[in-house]
Amino acid sequence: MRLTLLPPVVALAIALPAMAQDSARDWDLHRNTRTNAIMAYTVFDNGLGIAVRCLDGGYEAFVSGLPPAGRRETRTLDVAFGEDELTPQSWNVGVNDTIAVSSFPAPFARKLRQGGRLQIRVPDGGGPGRALRYDVNLPASPGSIDETLAACGRPLVDPRDIELDALPDTGLPENLVWDRAPVVDYPSRSRYARGFAVVTCMVSPDGALRDCTVETEHPRDGGFGQATLQAVRRARVRDSGGLTDLPAVRVSFRVNFVIGGYETREDRERMRESRQRARERRQSGE
């Protein structure tokens, strides 16, 4: 059971540094009518590759050619556009652990389309305690990236991007905690052993979640996004300070799916922590 991340054309481009992108032209564009996919990608002579694609209505963004992440679900990449300071971001690890998958692909693509300087710093990428930094000049993409966004109905400008950038790693704004965290069921018809989905929602005054959107899911045909949306119906947040009429703010959360026997060490540690938090909530009467 494997998760296919990039079609052969991108794998070929990444394998051939001689095909490195000329920063003066738009990104390369690949269409696959059989899978209803359209992808924009660029490859650099240092081995780094970046791709965004719309696949059957779902949007994805990848960075490839990174140092291996090992058997982990997520990895930290410090990212900066232009002359901004490097900011740590949590990325998802592909089955090929040299590929990182964005949790928020459309906002990432909207920044990529502007072109210019992009820095990516990989903590411990050069070995323990030694970071590895990529510093590349992105070609602007007035056409190719825009086509991928349009194919998935994603706007070229979205005010939600500012809200998502401001969210902490927990996905919950300050003073909000889970009153009833989403509890998901593994998609019964999924043919994959593992996957993930990232969802954002607005908070209702009573703590219920509404207007939810699947930001990304992988694999695209695994049913993980829909399973997460179904779990949202029963989820609720609350204000840790006791506020009963909650403001309309946006929250995000990532759900990992894994079939028993395919867990990584990180999976097992996360499940232990989840059980411990559940026990603590029961003991405190929450």
Phi, psi and omega in degrees: 000112184234149177261115181276120185261311184234137177294163186305327183297323179284320177302320179294316182296320180293329182283349185238090180303337180296343180267018183305145186291135171282120186294351182274350184238171182292168178290153175291148183235133180232132177242142175228100183291335181293319181260004181057051183236146172221131188224137171250136182211158177214146183229141182247160185287354173271006177095351180284135176232144179228134180219145171230143181208153170253120182236105177053042176092350179255141184254141183219153175219138183229150165238127183239169180082018181274163172299147181304139180267344184080193185275075177230156176279322183227162174216155179265129171238132174270122189235141176213135173256142180061227180257016176295160176284150178297133180237129179291136178228145177268122179244155179271143181267130177281170174302318166282107191284008171266002179248133176248138183247127184289140174282335180230076189293322183294314175300322178297316180296322180295330174284322180298322187296341180285339183075185179097195187288135173228128175245135174230122179248128182253106178303133181062015181292335177260013184120170181306123179078003181239110180281150176245129184243135172250132180228104188234160176254107182288137169289140174294151182229081178285352183235302191295307180296321179301322179295321180292319178296315181297323181297332180258009179069025179264131183289158176284336176227130183219117180297342178297336183303321180295319179296317182293322178298329184278346182290139175288176182300331180290341183084356181248129177300166182305138178079355177263137175225163177286125170271323174214100184291153178299131175245114189257152172256139179296132181304123187294332183258008181289139178260012182251149180278340180202163178181186178205164174215145175240125185233143172240148181216161169264149180265131175275162181305328181270005179094352176290160181254140182220170177049051184276146181227135172280109180286320175198155174211149182210131356292155186298325183260022182272350181079011185286325178295314180295322178297323179290319178298323178294323180291332182298330184301332182259355185276154178210151172244165176216164178272127182294342179267001176096004178297131185261339179251094189282145177286159179280096179235165182261141175234161176222155174204150180247134179243126174264137177243132178208135177278141179308134182101345179251009184290143170269172176300322178297321177301312183296320178296320180295320179294321177297317179296321179296317178296322179296318178296322179296319178296319181295322178294319180296319181293328180274356178082013181283000000 
